Amino acid sequence: QVQLVESGGGLVQAGGSLRLSCAASGTIFSINAMGWYRQAPGQQRELVATIDTGGITNYADSVKGRFTISRDNAKNTVYLQMNSLKPEDTGVYYCNARIHDSTWWKNYWGQGTQVTVSS
């Protein structure tokens, strides 16, 4: 069984920074793309950033220049450094990873971590 466990969320004032982490554990043969998504109250879940095995990144326009995604393949961990946070960045942040577990490739999600940015 594979698990993704996020950490690092919290309450921060506008203009502040937070760093999210997401560690994958369990029977893992390989990890492909990893990413972060977020969901604000009453909104659909949206992509924030992704990173592939070669380190190629993709960002939502709303976070470009403020957020940085990175990964440590040796630790099966993906990070999201969030700077210059805005109230509109508030939401539950979910980690996602495409993982080859004991059977085949599957899409896994973390349980989510709350990020609240006050104005």
N, C-alpha and C positions, 0 to 999 in steps of 0.2 A: 504494500500500500504506500502511495506517495502522498506527502503532505507539503503544502506551502504555508509557511508561517511568517506573517508580516509583523513588523514592529516599527516604532518611531513616530507614530502619529501623536497628535496632541493639540493644544490650544496655543496660538501664537498671534501676536499683533500684526497688523498689516505692515509690510516691509520687512518682516522677519524671515527666518529660515527654519526649515526642518529637513531631516534626512530620514527617508524610509528605507527599510531593509526587508528583504524577503528571501528566506532560506528554504530550499527544497530538500526533503529528506525521504528516506525509504529506499525501495529497490529501484534504482535509477541506472539505466544503461547509457542514456545520452539525453542531453537537453538541447533543443533547437532554439527557437526564438523565445525571448522572455520580455515581459512588458508590464506596464502599469495602466490601469483604467480607473476612472472615478465616477461616482454617481452622487449628484446633488439631490436634495429632497425634491420629489416630484418630477425629477428629470430621468432620462434614460442614461444608462451607463455609457460612457464615452472613452475613447482612447486618449491616453495622455502621452505615452512614449513607449517605443519598443526598441529592442536591440537584438541583433542576430548573433550567430556564433562567431562571426568575423569582426564584431564590434560596430557594424553599420547601424546607425540610429535613425529613428523617425520620431518626429514630435508633432503634437497638435499645434496649430498656429497660435493658439492662446497661451502656450507656455514656452514657445521658442525664445531663447535668450535668457530665460529665467530658471528653467529646470534642466538638469543633466542626468541622464540615465547611464548606468555603468553596470558591469557584471564581473564577478570573480568566479571563473569556471572551476577552479580548484575547490571552491567552497559551495558550489551550486547556489550562488547567491546573486541577487540583482538589487541594485540600489537606485534611489531616486533622490537627488539633491535638489531641494526646492528653495530658491532664493526670491527675494522681492515678492513675497506672497501677497495676494490680494484677497479681499473677502469673497470674491467669486471663485476662488480656488477651494472653498469649503466643500466638503463632501466625504464620502467613504471611499478610500483608495484601495483597490484590489490588485493583487499581483496575479499574473497569468504566465503560464509556461507550457510549451509544447515538449512533452517528455516521453521518452521511450522507456516504459516501465517493464515489468516482467513479462508482459504479453505483447504490447504493440504501442504505437504512438498515440498519446491521448492529450487532450487539452485540460490542464489543471488550473484551479482557481484557489486563491487564499481566502481566508474568512473575512478579510477587510479590516482596515484601520481608519479610525475617524481623524480627519484633519479639519480643524475649525480656525478660521482666520477672522479676527475681530477688527472692526474699523476704528 
